[in-house]
Amino acid sequence: MAFRRMNIGTPLLRLSTFLDISARKCLNYFMVENTALLIIDLQKDFCYPNSAYSKLGYPTDQNLKLANKILKQVDRIQSLGIKIIYILSDYEAYEIQGKRCLFCHSNSEGSKSFLPMNKADKIVTKKSHDGFYKTELENYLKENNILNILVAGISTSVCVDSTARSAVCRGYSVTILEDLVASRDNKLHKSALKNFKLNFGFVNYSRNILKEKNGCKTTEKGARHRDKGSL
């Protein structure tokens, strides 16, 4: 995890998560100027009824509710100085378990972003579950000195998890926003969050991470603990 020297008056976010370091506890602070929010796969195919995705029998109601919830927070998140990055899928040539993916095809209506395009600081197109694989995402993060990543979007156990883990492997401090991700399978949703929290990064609620107080700090209320000795 990367830590930066902090100047007095610099807007901060404090994760409501304690880290065990050398048998002592410390709070993890990070600067909003080094933070980005990845919003993954909020596309029309995943959010609307009668879309190519819904015609395969997959539910979209929960995704639509989540998309509207995230939309209401976008302006406030940007006002904190956090960069917003849309990661959108183009599955025209993508195969899952040997079968061609039937949704989010190039230039289709379903592949378009649910969120307004002008709200994004950067738009990244991915052609697999991983937002880093053969995309310009990492170059953009490096160019903008991003050290800390917040993750929102769908699906928790698929593209959210794949991208979040990939970010951890590249040295970023990663937090999945539990109330801003969703999955069509609640068991997989909970399992993915539990596994990520134990072994990879952080899981927290947006209200804890994005609370404004003397800059941007969270409170200790509802703090989550990372288990000692987890891999």
RAURFEN-V635057 format. One record per helix or strand of 2 or more residues. SS is the DSSP state (H for helix, E for strand). FROM is the first residue (numbers start at 1). TO is the last residue. If there is no record, write none. Layout:
SS,FROM,TO + SS,FROM,TO
//
This chain:
E,12,21 + E,24,31 + H,32,34 + E,35,40 + H,44,47 + H,54,56 + H,61,79 + E,83,89 + E,95,96 + E,99,100 + H,109,111 + H,117,119 + E,122,126 + H,137,143 + E,148,154 + H,156,169 + E,173,182 + H,186,199 + E,202,204 + H,206,209 + E,224,225
//
